[in-house]
Amino acid sequence: MQTRLLLSAVVSLLLLMLRAEAGRQALATATVTSGQVSGVIVVDGGDGYPFPPLVTFVGGGGTGATAVAVLTGTSVSSVVVTAPGDGYSSTPAVSIASPPASIEPAVLQIDTVPRLTITGMRGTTNAVQWSDDLISPGQWNLLTNVLLGDQPTVILDITAPAGVRRLYRVVTTNGEPAGRPPGFVWIPPGQFIMGSPLGEDGRFASHEIQHPVVITRGFWISRTETTAGQYGDVMKRNPGALTDPRFPAARMTWRDATNYCHLVTQAEAAAGRLPPGFIYRLPTEGEWEYTARAGTETTFSFGNNPLDLPKYGWGPDMPTNSLQFVGSLLPNPWGLFDVHGNAAEWCLDAGPFPYPLWEQTDPFPNASSFRAVRGGAVRETTSQNGFGPLALRSASRLWLSERSVDNQDFYVIGFRAVLGTPVLPTDSN
């Protein structure tokens, strides 16, 4: 009995020691140049971080600065400024989250879902359909559209209720499904080269590595950025205090944009206008660049010359540096307006993640509170690379905190909705 008590006391003491030494909070200081956060110096990297901690700026009189921590081992080795913010009259305090006292074990839940394998002629578009009428199926419902390649395509039907049996079939078709929503363009599956070539002016080299991307599912995407009128009708508030419903919805956080899509999905489903298996959501980065390029491989969807930008997009170094009515200029080859400038556009993807060297299929990383912003913005007087209009390139990328809305002199954020099938996270590497 005494031996057991002694062992118990020793184990308890060890646990207390482990908890006490679980980690040490990292410390850092910021530097400010011309009212913007220009850098962060790590004073003490701390210890015990299993993943990069959240970094925030407090005080200093300004707004909009964001940064991400980089780990070496379990310590913070550097902090990278992802948005410099503006209006900082003094140096803000850098707050780096404490390391977790303990890591809760992951919980595994296993669901049995239908696994479908589709084979056929490379390059054909196929509709995967389902029916719950096992005796005499009359109406087939769309699960997803797939573009076939050299290898079999595997689909998991996560929409099937537990315990419900379904029939499936695949129909080869290059057309769009029935039920196109007004103001949207059908985008068939396909493949393209994502990123920018070496030597492209304004290229953000470490994050724009060219690589093949396959989009296996067709989707509809809005011809224009979501307008203030559309947003107000759904959310019952005026975004950014805009004075005309034809402006893009502005000052949008990522949560604002995703909440809007969720409510539109609910309303359209209740009205019987939602195609089976489809939801309203933000585009992935792959889908956004696929549609913005519209089959082109040039710097912009209209070519390589930024001097032609005033015909297609509202951006820096133009007569006006304020938001404009959506659809006022020329569209890209697939009929989408304002993919270069006006409001910047939220995407689903987390980041920042460099592209890989190899082919990706339906890429969608989702493991960070920072989200991708694409398309550049009308007020982007200096881009993340300092190149002005070149921040509006088809390949240009930026990441901001989900809570970001805009910065008076740097960017203004909106979004463009997609009607497509749900997407699942993929390996960010």
C-alpha positions as CSV (number, residue, x, y, z in Angstrom):
1,M,0.0,0.0,0.0
2,Q,2.8,2.4,0.9
3,T,4.6,1.6,-2.4
4,R,1.4,2.5,-4.3
5,L,1.0,5.8,-2.5
6,L,4.7,6.6,-3.2
7,L,4.4,5.8,-6.9
8,S,1.2,7.9,-7.1
9,A,2.9,10.8,-5.4
10,V,5.9,10.5,-7.8
11,V,3.6,10.4,-10.9
12,S,1.6,13.4,-9.6
13,L,4.9,15.4,-9.1
14,L,6.1,14.5,-12.6
15,L,2.8,15.7,-14.1
16,L,3.0,19.0,-12.2
17,M,6.6,19.5,-13.4
18,L,5.6,18.7,-17.0
19,R,2.8,21.2,-16.9
20,A,4.9,23.8,-15.3
21,E,7.5,23.4,-18.0
22,A,5.0,23.0,-20.8
23,G,6.1,26.1,-22.6
24,R,7.3,29.7,-22.5
25,Q,5.6,32.5,-24.3
26,A,7.5,34.2,-27.2
27,L,8.2,37.9,-27.1
28,A,8.7,40.3,-30.0
29,T,8.8,44.0,-30.8
30,A,7.5,45.8,-33.9
31,T,9.1,48.5,-36.0
32,V,7.1,51.3,-37.7
33,T,8.0,53.2,-40.8
34,S,5.8,56.0,-42.2
35,G,2.8,54.9,-40.2
36,Q,3.0,51.3,-41.2
37,V,4.4,48.2,-39.4
38,S,7.5,47.4,-41.4
39,G,8.9,44.5,-39.4
40,V,8.9,42.4,-36.3
41,I,12.0,41.4,-34.2
42,V,11.7,38.3,-32.1
43,V,13.3,39.0,-28.7
44,D,12.6,35.6,-27.2
45,G,11.4,32.7,-29.3
46,G,9.7,31.0,-26.4
47,D,9.3,27.2,-26.4
48,G,6.6,24.5,-26.5
49,Y,4.8,25.6,-29.6
50,P,3.4,22.6,-31.5
51,F,2.1,24.9,-34.2
52,P,2.5,28.6,-35.2
53,P,0.8,30.9,-32.6
54,L,-1.6,33.8,-33.4
55,V,0.2,37.1,-33.7
56,T,-1.7,40.4,-33.1
57,F,-0.8,44.1,-32.8
58,V,-2.1,46.2,-29.9
59,G,-2.1,50.0,-29.7
60,G,0.0,52.4,-31.6
61,G,-2.9,54.3,-33.0
62,G,-3.2,52.4,-36.3
63,T,-5.2,49.5,-37.7
64,G,-4.9,46.7,-40.2
65,A,-1.5,45.3,-39.5
66,T,-1.3,41.5,-39.6
67,A,1.5,39.0,-39.2
68,V,2.2,35.3,-39.0
69,A,4.7,33.4,-36.8
70,V,7.3,31.0,-38.2
71,L,8.5,28.1,-36.1
72,T,11.9,26.4,-35.9
73,G,11.3,23.3,-33.8
74,T,9.0,24.4,-31.0
75,S,10.2,28.0,-30.8
76,V,9.2,31.1,-32.8
77,S,12.2,31.9,-35.1
78,S,10.6,34.9,-37.0
79,V,7.4,36.8,-37.5
80,V,6.5,37.8,-41.1
81,V,4.3,40.9,-41.6
82,T,1.5,40.0,-44.1
83,A,-0.2,43.4,-44.1
84,P,1.5,46.6,-42.8
85,G,-1.6,48.4,-41.8
86,D,-1.6,52.2,-41.6
87,G,-1.9,55.2,-39.2
88,Y,0.5,54.0,-36.6
89,S,1.7,57.1,-34.7
90,S,3.7,54.9,-32.3
91,T,5.0,51.4,-32.1
92,P,2.3,48.9,-31.3
93,A,2.8,46.0,-28.9
94,V,3.3,42.6,-30.4
95,S,1.1,40.0,-28.8
96,I,2.2,36.4,-29.5
97,A,-0.2,33.8,-28.1
98,S,1.1,31.5,-25.3
99,P,2.0,27.9,-26.0
100,P,-0.8,25.5,-25.0
101,A,-0.5,24.0,-21.5
102,S,-1.3,20.7,-23.0
103,I,-2.4,19.2,-26.3
104,E,-5.7,17.4,-26.1
105,P,-5.7,14.1,-27.9
106,A,-7.5,14.0,-31.2
107,V,-10.9,12.4,-31.4
108,L,-11.5,9.9,-34.2
109,Q,-14.9,9.5,-35.6
110,I,-15.4,7.1,-38.5
111,D,-18.4,7.5,-40.9
112,T,-19.2,4.9,-43.6
113,V,-20.0,6.8,-46.8
114,P,-20.3,5.5,-50.4
115,R,-17.0,5.5,-52.3
116,L,-17.5,5.8,-56.0
117,T,-14.8,5.2,-58.6
118,I,-15.3,6.6,-62.1
119,T,-13.2,5.7,-65.2
120,G,-13.7,6.7,-68.8
121,M,-12.2,8.8,-71.7
122,R,-9.7,11.4,-70.6
123,G,-11.0,15.0,-70.9
124,T,-14.7,14.2,-70.8
125,T,-17.0,15.8,-68.3
126,N,-19.3,13.4,-66.4
127,A,-22.3,14.0,-64.1
128,V,-22.4,11.7,-61.1
129,Q,-26.1,11.2,-60.1
130,W,-28.0,9.5,-57.3
131,S,-31.5,8.3,-56.5
132,D,-33.1,7.0,-53.3
133,D,-35.8,5.1,-55.3
134,L,-34.4,1.6,-55.3
135,I,-37.3,0.0,-57.1
136,S,-38.0,2.3,-60.1
137,P,-35.8,5.4,-60.0
138,G,-37.6,8.2,-61.8
139,Q,-35.7,11.4,-60.8
140,W,-31.9,11.4,-60.7
141,N,-30.2,14.0,-58.5
142,L,-26.8,15.6,-59.3
143,L,-24.0,14.7,-56.9
144,T,-21.1,16.3,-58.7
145,N,-19.5,16.8,-62.1
146,V,-16.1,15.3,-62.7
147,L,-13.4,15.8,-65.4
148,L,-11.7,12.5,-66.1
149,G,-8.0,12.1,-66.4
150,D,-5.6,9.2,-66.9
151,Q,-6.3,7.7,-63.5
152,P,-9.7,6.7,-62.0
153,T,-11.5,9.5,-60.2
154,V,-12.7,8.6,-56.6
155,I,-15.7,10.4,-55.1
156,L,-17.0,10.1,-51.6
157,D,-20.7,10.9,-51.2
158,I,-20.7,12.8,-47.9
159,T,-24.3,14.0,-48.5
160,A,-25.8,10.5,-48.1
161,P,-27.6,10.2,-44.7
162,A,-26.4,7.4,-42.4
163,G,-28.2,4.2,-43.0
164,V,-29.9,5.4,-46.3
165,R,-29.3,3.3,-49.4
166,R,-28.8,5.0,-52.8
167,L,-28.5,4.1,-56.4
168,Y,-25.8,5.8,-58.5
169,R,-25.1,6.4,-62.2
170,V,-22.6,8.4,-64.3
171,V,-23.6,10.3,-67.4
172,T,-21.1,11.7,-69.8
173,T,-21.9,15.3,-70.7
174,N,-20.0,18.5,-71.3
175,G,-23.0,20.7,-70.6
176,E,-24.0,22.5,-67.4
177,P,-26.7,21.1,-65.1
178,A,-30.2,22.6,-65.1
179,G,-30.9,25.5,-62.7
180,R,-28.4,28.3,-63.6
181,P,-28.9,31.1,-61.1
182,P,-29.4,34.6,-62.5
183,G,-26.1,36.6,-62.9
184,F,-23.9,33.5,-62.8
185,V,-21.6,31.8,-65.4
186,W,-21.2,28.0,-65.6
187,I,-17.5,27.0,-65.4
188,P,-16.9,23.5,-66.7
189,P,-14.2,21.3,-65.2
190,G,-10.7,21.7,-66.7
191,Q,-7.0,22.2,-66.0
192,F,-4.6,25.1,-66.2
193,I,-1.2,26.3,-65.1
194,M,-1.5,28.1,-61.7
195,G,1.1,30.7,-60.6
196,S,3.3,33.0,-62.6
197,P,6.3,32.3,-64.9
198,L,9.9,33.4,-64.0
199,G,10.4,37.0,-65.0
200,E,6.8,38.1,-64.8
201,D,6.8,41.7,-63.5
202,G,5.6,41.9,-59.9
203,R,6.0,38.2,-59.3
204,F,6.0,37.1,-55.7
205,A,8.5,34.3,-56.3
206,S,8.2,32.2,-53.2
207,H,4.4,32.0,-53.4
208,E,3.7,31.9,-57.2
209,I,5.5,28.7,-58.3
210,Q,3.9,27.5,-61.6
211,H,2.3,24.1,-61.4
212,P,-0.6,22.2,-63.1
213,V,-4.0,22.3,-61.4
214,V,-7.0,20.1,-62.3
215,I,-10.5,21.3,-61.5
216,T,-12.6,18.2,-61.5
217,R,-16.0,19.7,-60.7
218,G,-18.0,22.3,-62.6
219,F,-19.5,25.2,-60.8
220,W,-21.3,28.5,-61.3
221,I,-19.6,31.7,-60.4
222,S,-21.1,35.2,-60.1
223,R,-20.3,37.5,-63.1
224,T,-19.7,40.4,-60.7
225,E,-18.5,40.9,-57.2
226,T,-21.4,40.6,-54.7
227,T,-23.0,44.0,-54.6
228,A,-24.0,46.1,-51.6
229,G,-27.6,45.6,-52.6
230,Q,-27.4,41.8,-52.7
231,Y,-25.6,41.7,-49.4
232,G,-28.1,44.1,-47.8
233,D,-31.1,42.1,-49.0
234,V,-29.7,39.0,-47.2
235,M,-27.9,40.3,-44.2
236,K,-30.2,43.3,-43.5
237,R,-27.4,45.8,-43.1
238,N,-25.5,48.3,-45.3
239,P,-21.9,47.1,-45.8
240,G,-19.3,49.8,-45.4
241,A,-22.0,52.5,-45.3
242,L,-22.1,52.5,-49.2
243,T,-24.5,55.0,-50.8
244,D,-25.5,52.9,-53.9
245,P,-26.5,49.2,-54.1
246,R,-24.5,48.9,-57.3
247,F,-21.2,49.2,-55.5
248,P,-19.4,46.0,-54.4
249,A,-20.1,44.9,-50.9
250,A,-17.1,46.3,-49.0
251,R,-15.5,46.1,-45.6
252,M,-16.2,42.4,-45.5
253,T,-14.6,40.0,-43.1
254,W,-14.1,36.5,-44.2
255,R,-16.9,35.4,-41.8
256,D,-19.2,38.1,-43.3
257,A,-18.7,36.6,-46.7
258,T,-19.2,33.0,-45.6
259,N,-22.2,33.8,-43.5
260,Y,-23.8,35.5,-46.5
261,C,-23.2,32.4,-48.6
262,H,-24.7,30.2,-45.9
263,L,-27.9,32.3,-45.6
264,V,-28.3,32.4,-49.4
265,T,-28.0,28.6,-49.5
266,Q,-30.7,28.2,-46.8
267,A,-33.0,30.6,-48.6
268,E,-32.6,29.1,-52.0
269,A,-33.0,25.5,-50.6
270,A,-36.2,26.6,-48.9
271,A,-37.5,28.1,-52.1
272,G,-36.7,24.9,-54.1
273,R,-34.2,26.7,-56.3
274,L,-31.0,25.0,-55.1
275,P,-29.6,22.2,-57.4
276,P,-29.2,19.0,-55.3
277,G,-25.8,18.7,-53.8
278,F,-24.9,22.3,-54.5
279,I,-24.3,25.2,-52.0
280,Y,-23.3,28.8,-52.2
281,R,-19.8,29.4,-51.0
282,L,-16.6,31.3,-51.7
283,P,-14.3,30.0,-54.5
284,T,-11.1,28.2,-53.7
285,E,-7.9,29.9,-54.8
286,G,-7.7,27.3,-57.6
287,E,-11.2,28.0,-58.8
288,W,-10.7,31.8,-58.6
289,E,-7.5,31.8,-60.7
290,Y,-9.0,29.3,-63.1
291,T,-11.9,31.6,-63.8
292,A,-9.9,34.8,-63.6
293,R,-7.4,33.6,-66.2
294,A,-10.3,32.2,-68.4
295,G,-7.9,30.1,-70.5
296,T,-5.1,32.7,-70.7
297,E,-1.5,32.4,-69.6
298,T,-0.7,36.1,-69.6
299,T,-0.1,38.5,-66.7
300,F,-3.7,39.7,-66.9
301,S,-6.7,38.0,-68.5
302,F,-6.5,40.7,-71.3
303,G,-2.7,40.4,-71.9
304,N,0.6,41.4,-70.5
305,N,0.4,45.2,-70.7
306,P,-0.7,47.0,-67.5
307,L,-1.5,50.1,-69.5
308,D,-4.6,48.3,-70.8
309,L,-5.8,47.9,-67.3
310,P,-8.2,50.9,-67.3
311,K,-10.4,49.1,-69.9
312,Y,-10.9,46.1,-67.6
313,G,-10.3,46.9,-63.9
314,W,-10.3,49.6,-61.3
315,G,-6.9,49.8,-59.7
316,P,-4.0,51.9,-58.5
317,D,-2.6,54.8,-60.5
318,M,-6.0,55.4,-62.2
319,P,-8.1,58.6,-62.2
320,T,-10.1,57.4,-59.3
321,N,-9.1,55.4,-56.2
322,S,-12.5,54.6,-54.9
323,L,-15.0,51.8,-55.4
324,Q,-16.9,51.8,-58.7
325,F,-20.2,50.2,-59.8
326,V,-19.7,46.5,-60.6
327,G,-19.6,45.5,-64.2
328,S,-18.7,49.0,-65.5
329,L,-15.8,47.9,-67.6
330,L,-15.0,45.1,-70.0
331,P,-15.2,41.4,-68.8
332,N,-12.6,38.7,-69.1
333,P,-12.9,36.0,-71.8
334,W,-15.4,34.0,-69.7
335,G,-17.7,36.9,-69.0
336,L,-16.5,37.8,-65.5
337,F,-16.2,41.5,-64.5
338,D,-13.8,43.2,-62.1
339,V,-11.4,40.2,-61.6
340,H,-8.6,42.8,-61.7
341,G,-9.3,45.4,-59.1
342,N,-12.3,47.2,-57.7
343,A,-12.8,45.2,-54.4
344,A,-10.3,42.5,-53.5
345,E,-12.0,39.1,-53.2
346,W,-12.0,36.6,-50.3
347,C,-11.3,32.9,-51.1
348,L,-12.0,29.8,-49.0
349,D,-8.3,28.9,-48.7
350,A,-6.2,29.3,-45.6
351,G,-2.6,30.5,-45.9
352,P,0.1,31.6,-46.4
353,F,1.2,28.4,-48.3
354,P,3.6,28.3,-51.2
355,Y,2.5,26.3,-54.2
356,P,4.1,22.8,-54.7
357,L,6.1,21.9,-57.8
358,W,3.8,19.0,-58.7
359,E,0.2,18.7,-60.0
360,Q,-2.7,19.4,-57.7
361,T,-6.3,18.3,-58.0
362,D,-9.0,20.6,-56.5
363,P,-6.5,22.2,-54.0
364,F,-8.0,23.7,-50.8
365,P,-5.8,24.1,-47.8
366,N,-7.8,25.0,-44.6
367,A,-5.5,25.1,-41.6
368,S,-5.1,28.7,-40.6
369,S,-7.0,31.8,-39.4
370,F,-5.5,33.7,-42.4
371,R,-7.4,33.5,-45.7
372,A,-6.5,34.1,-49.3
373,V,-7.5,37.4,-50.9
374,R,-7.3,37.6,-54.7
375,G,-7.7,40.1,-57.5
376,G,-6.2,43.2,-56.0
377,A,-8.1,46.3,-55.0
378,V,-8.9,49.8,-56.3
379,R,-7.1,51.5,-53.4
380,E,-4.0,49.3,-53.6
381,T,-1.6,52.2,-54.0
382,T,1.2,49.9,-53.0
383,S,0.8,46.1,-53.3
384,Q,2.3,43.5,-51.0
385,N,5.3,43.6,-53.4
386,G,5.2,47.4,-53.9
387,F,4.2,47.2,-57.5
388,G,0.9,49.0,-57.6
389,P,-1.2,47.9,-60.6
390,L,0.8,44.6,-60.8
391,A,-0.9,43.6,-57.6
392,L,-3.9,43.1,-59.8
393,R,-2.2,40.3,-61.8
394,S,-4.1,37.0,-62.3
395,A,-1.5,35.2,-60.1
396,S,-1.1,37.8,-57.4
397,R,-1.8,36.5,-53.8
398,L,-2.4,38.1,-50.4
399,W,-3.4,36.6,-47.0
400,L,-5.3,38.4,-44.3
401,S,-6.8,37.6,-41.0
402,E,-10.4,36.4,-41.1
403,R,-11.3,39.5,-39.1
404,S,-9.8,42.0,-41.6
405,V,-12.1,44.4,-43.4
406,D,-10.0,46.9,-45.2
407,N,-7.4,49.6,-44.8
408,Q,-8.1,53.1,-46.0
409,D,-4.9,53.5,-48.1
410,F,-4.1,49.9,-49.0
411,Y,-7.0,47.6,-49.8
412,V,-10.7,47.2,-49.7
413,I,-12.2,43.7,-49.4
414,G,-15.3,42.2,-50.9
415,F,-16.1,38.8,-52.4
416,R,-17.6,36.8,-55.3
417,A,-20.0,33.9,-54.7
418,V,-19.8,30.4,-56.2
419,L,-22.6,27.9,-56.5
420,G,-21.0,24.5,-56.5
421,T,-20.5,21.3,-54.6
422,P,-18.9,21.4,-51.1
423,V,-15.1,21.1,-51.0
424,L,-12.9,19.2,-48.6
425,P,-9.5,20.3,-47.3
426,T,-6.4,19.0,-49.0
427,D,-2.8,18.8,-48.0
428,S,-1.4,22.3,-48.0
429,N,2.0,21.0,-49.2
